[in-house]
Amino acid sequence: MESNTITNITSIVTHPGGAHKDDFLACSVMLHYISVPIFRREPTPEDLSDPTTCVIDVGGEHTPELNNFDHHQFPRDYVPTCALSLVLRHLELYDDARMFCDWLETAEWFDTRGPVKTGKWLGVERDAMAKLNSPIDITCLRQFASHSELQPGNVIWEIMNLIGSDLVNFVQSARQRMDFIAENHEIWELGDDLKIIFMPRTEPMADDASGGLGKYIETVVSARGCVGMVYPDRRGVGYGLNRFNDDLRLEFTKVAECEDVHFAHNAGFIAKTSATEKQRLQELLKMSWDSSKPKI
């Protein structure tokens, strides 16, 4: 990201009329970096040529060096790309956002292909799309659309700033968590398809030692095929044992009576143990394993 092109922005311009999720979120993300007013109007030629005016989802230009982020001029068969996509790319957050925000690709499809094609892509009927809406979405977009100008201190501006900051912080912290996992994890292959990702206790310990393990399994080749996770228990000196993707072959009620297991959920998907030695943790995993069961 060319940070100077962001910090020099003095205002944001986006289209008037009905508001959509992509322009709302694109503006929100920008507010995390710049505390400037938002104007909902058609941009002028001067706006488009002035890098201190950020033009979002309108104007027919994608010229990030001038802080113009519109996608409507792209060809019909262009890969689904919305204004939020363009802003996230400029901020060097897009790849991580696509990895950690499962809703982003759907938002891109909905904005560029509409509800019918998006429903077909998702494998659901069109009316299912409307059933996923909530008053949170509707109220935020409706209130955003009702203003021609939003200044710091306005309730909607402040909500947008909060949403944008939360989104940016979430993506950045998720990346940090993934990098931490990459540096510290182990993969245990204990035979008979029993493949486990293990996070040791570190000093300092991660804020959420178990967070990101599932995504790591899904996205990193060496971790694919893991059926369970072992990670430090923040409430004690031992470890948590957990299924991945609710694989029923791991049944932790089988170790519920072990002296060093102080909790095993009666649904069998998680257990807590005071054990700290890798050999003992692996024994508990093997005792919990039943390869004859279905995965789900």
C-alpha positions in Angstrom: 0.0 0.0 0.0 1.2 3.5 -0.8 0.4 4.9 2.6 0.9 8.5 1.5 -2.0 8.2 -1.0 -4.3 7.2 1.9 -3.1 9.6 4.6 -3.5 12.6 2.2 -7.2 11.9 1.6 -9.5 14.7 2.9 -12.9 13.3 1.9 -14.7 10.3 0.5 -17.3 10.5 -2.3 -19.6 7.6 -3.1 -22.8 7.3 -5.1 -26.2 8.7 -4.0 -29.4 6.7 -3.9 -29.7 3.2 -2.6 -26.7 1.9 -0.6 -25.2 -1.5 -0.9 -23.0 -3.6 1.3 -19.9 -3.1 -0.9 -19.9 0.7 -0.9 -20.9 0.8 2.8 -18.0 -1.6 3.8 -15.5 0.0 1.4 -16.1 3.4 3.0 -16.0 1.8 6.4 -12.6 0.3 5.9 -11.2 3.6 4.6 -12.5 5.3 7.8 -10.2 3.1 9.8 -7.2 4.9 8.2 -8.6 8.4 7.7 -11.1 10.3 9.8 -12.8 12.3 7.0 -16.3 13.1 5.9 -18.3 11.0 3.4 -20.3 12.7 0.6 -23.0 10.7 -1.2 -23.2 12.4 -4.6 -21.9 11.9 -8.2 -18.2 12.7 -8.5 -17.0 15.6 -10.6 -14.0 15.4 -13.0 -12.1 17.3 -10.4 -12.9 14.7 -7.8 -11.6 11.9 -10.0 -8.3 13.8 -10.8 -7.7 14.8 -7.2 -6.0 12.1 -5.1 -7.1 13.8 -1.9 -10.7 12.9 -2.8 -11.3 9.2 -2.5 -14.1 8.1 -5.0 -15.7 4.7 -4.1 -18.1 2.6 -6.2 -18.9 5.4 -8.7 -17.1 7.4 -11.3 -16.2 4.6 -13.8 -12.5 4.5 -12.9 -10.2 2.2 -11.0 -7.1 4.3 -10.6 -5.8 3.5 -7.1 -3.0 6.0 -7.4 -5.7 8.7 -7.5 -7.8 6.9 -4.9 -10.6 6.0 -7.3 -12.2 2.6 -6.7 -15.0 1.8 -9.1 -15.7 -1.6 -10.6 -18.8 -0.9 -12.8 -16.7 -0.3 -15.9 -15.3 -3.9 -15.8 -16.5 -6.3 -18.5 -19.6 -8.4 -17.7 -17.6 -11.6 -17.5 -14.9 -10.1 -15.2 -14.2 -12.1 -12.1 -16.6 -10.9 -9.4 -15.1 -7.8 -8.0 -16.8 -5.0 -6.0 -15.6 -1.7 -4.6 -14.7 -3.4 -1.3 -12.4 -5.8 -3.2 -10.6 -2.9 -4.8 -10.1 -1.0 -1.6 -8.9 -4.1 0.2 -6.4 -4.8 -2.6 -5.0 -1.3 -2.4 -4.6 -1.7 1.4 -2.9 -5.1 0.8 -5.5 -6.9 2.8 -7.5 -8.6 0.1 -5.8 -12.1 0.1 -6.1 -12.4 3.8 -9.6 -11.1 3.8 -10.6 -13.7 1.3 -9.0 -16.4 3.4 -10.5 -15.3 6.8 -13.8 -13.7 5.8 -16.0 -16.4 4.4 -18.7 -13.8 3.5 -16.5 -11.7 1.2 -16.7 -13.8 -1.9 -20.5 -14.0 -1.6 -20.6 -10.2 -1.2 -18.6 -9.9 -4.4 -20.9 -12.2 -6.3 -24.1 -10.6 -5.0 -22.9 -7.1 -5.9 -21.7 -8.0 -9.4 -24.0 -10.9 -10.4 -27.2 -10.2 -8.4 -29.3 -12.6 -6.2 -30.4 -15.1 -8.8 -26.9 -16.0 -10.1 -25.4 -15.8 -6.6 -28.1 -18.2 -5.3 -27.3 -20.6 -8.1 -23.5 -20.3 -7.4 -24.2 -21.0 -3.7 -26.6 -23.8 -4.6 -29.7 -22.2 -2.9 -32.9 -20.7 -4.2 -33.1 -16.9 -4.7 -35.5 -16.4 -1.8 -33.0 -18.0 0.5 -30.8 -14.9 0.0 -33.4 -12.6 1.4 -33.9 -14.9 4.4 -30.2 -14.3 5.3 -30.8 -10.5 5.8 -31.2 -9.1 9.2 -32.3 -5.7 10.7 -28.6 -4.9 11.2 -27.9 -5.0 7.5 -31.2 -3.3 6.5 -31.0 -0.5 9.1 -27.3 0.3 8.5 -27.7 0.5 4.7 -31.0 2.4 4.9 -29.6 5.0 7.3 -26.4 5.3 5.2 -28.5 5.9 2.1 -30.6 8.6 3.9 -27.7 10.9 4.3 -26.0 13.1 1.7 -23.2 13.9 4.0 -21.7 12.1 7.0 -19.2 13.8 9.3 -17.3 12.4 12.3 -19.6 12.4 15.3 -22.6 11.3 13.2 -24.0 8.0 14.5 -23.8 6.2 11.2 -20.3 7.6 10.5 -19.2 6.3 13.9 -20.8 2.9 13.3 -19.0 2.7 10.0 -15.7 3.6 11.6 -16.2 0.9 14.2 -17.1 -1.7 11.6 -14.2 -0.8 9.4 -11.7 -0.9 12.3 -13.1 -4.2 13.5 -12.8 -5.7 10.0 -9.2 -4.5 9.5 -8.1 -5.6 13.0 -9.8 -9.0 12.6 -8.0 -9.7 9.3 -4.6 -8.5 10.6 -4.9 -10.4 13.8 -6.0 -13.6 11.9 -2.9 -13.2 9.8 -0.7 -12.9 12.9 -2.3 -15.9 14.4 -1.7 -18.0 11.2 1.9 -16.9 11.1 2.2 -17.9 14.8 0.8 -21.3 14.1 3.1 -21.8 11.1 6.1 -21.0 13.3 5.1 -23.2 16.3 2.9 -26.1 15.3 3.6 -29.8 14.9 1.8 -32.3 12.9 1.3 -35.7 14.5 0.6 -38.7 12.3 -0.4 -41.4 14.7 -1.5 -44.0 12.1 -4.8 -45.2 10.8 -5.8 -41.7 9.5 -5.2 -40.2 12.9 -3.5 -37.0 12.0 -3.4 -34.2 14.6 -2.2 -30.6 14.6 -0.5 -29.7 17.9 0.2 -26.3 19.3 2.7 -26.3 22.2 2.5 -24.0 25.2 4.7 -21.0 24.4 6.0 -18.0 26.3 4.4 -15.7 25.9 1.3 -17.8 25.0 -0.9 -16.6 22.2 -4.1 -14.8 23.2 -6.2 -17.5 21.5 -4.0 -20.6 21.1 -6.7 -22.6 19.5 -7.9 -19.8 17.2 -7.0 -20.2 13.6 -6.1 -24.0 13.8 -9.2 -24.9 11.7 -8.4 -22.4 9.0 -4.8 -23.6 9.0 -5.9 -27.1 8.5 -8.1 -26.0 5.6 -5.5 -23.9 3.8 -2.0 -25.3 4.4 -1.1 -28.4 2.5 0.9 -30.0 5.2 -2.0 -29.7 7.7 -4.7 -31.0 5.4 -6.2 -34.2 6.6 -5.9 -33.4 10.2 -8.9 -34.8 12.1 -8.2 -33.1 15.5 -6.4 -30.3 17.3 -4.4 -30.2 20.6 -3.7 -26.8 22.1 -2.9 -25.2 25.5 -5.7 -24.9 27.9 -5.9 -21.3 29.1 -7.6 -22.3 32.3 -5.0 -24.8 33.4 -1.6 -26.2 32.8 -2.8 -28.9 30.4 -4.3 -29.1 27.0 -7.6 -29.1 25.1 -8.4 -31.9 22.7 -10.8 -31.1 19.9 -12.3 -32.6 16.8 -11.8 -30.8 13.5 -14.9 -30.5 11.4 -16.7 -32.7 13.9 -15.0 -35.9 12.7 -16.9 -38.5 14.7 -14.0 -40.9 14.7 -12.6 -38.9 17.6 -14.8 -39.7 20.6 -13.5 -38.1 23.7 -16.0 -39.6 26.0 -13.9 -42.7 25.7 -11.2 -41.0 27.9 -13.7 -39.3 30.3 -12.8 -41.7 33.2 -9.0 -41.1 32.8 -7.5 -39.6 36.0 -5.8 -36.8 34.0 -8.9 -35.9 32.0 -11.0 -33.4 34.1 -13.6 -32.7 31.4 -15.0 -34.5 28.4 -18.1 -33.1 26.8 -20.9 -35.7 26.7 -21.3 -35.0 22.9 -17.7 -36.3 22.6 -16.2 -33.4 20.6 -13.9 -31.9 23.2 -11.9 -32.8 26.3 -9.6 -31.1 28.7 -6.6 -32.8 30.3 -4.0 -31.9 32.8 -1.4 -34.0 30.9 1.5 -32.0 29.4 3.8 -34.8 28.0 3.4 -35.3 24.3 3.5 -39.1 24.7 0.5 -39.0 27.1 -1.4 -36.6 24.9 -0.9 -39.0 22.0 -2.1 -41.9 24.1 -5.3 -40.1 24.9 -5.8 -39.4 21.2 -5.3 -43.0 20.3 -7.7 -44.1 23.0 -10.3 -41.7 21.6 -9.9 -42.9 18.1 -12.4 -45.3 16.3 -11.6 -45.6 12.6 -14.7 -47.7 12.1 -17.0 -44.7 12.7 -18.1 -42.4 9.9 -16.3 -39.1 9.6 -19.5 -37.2 10.2 
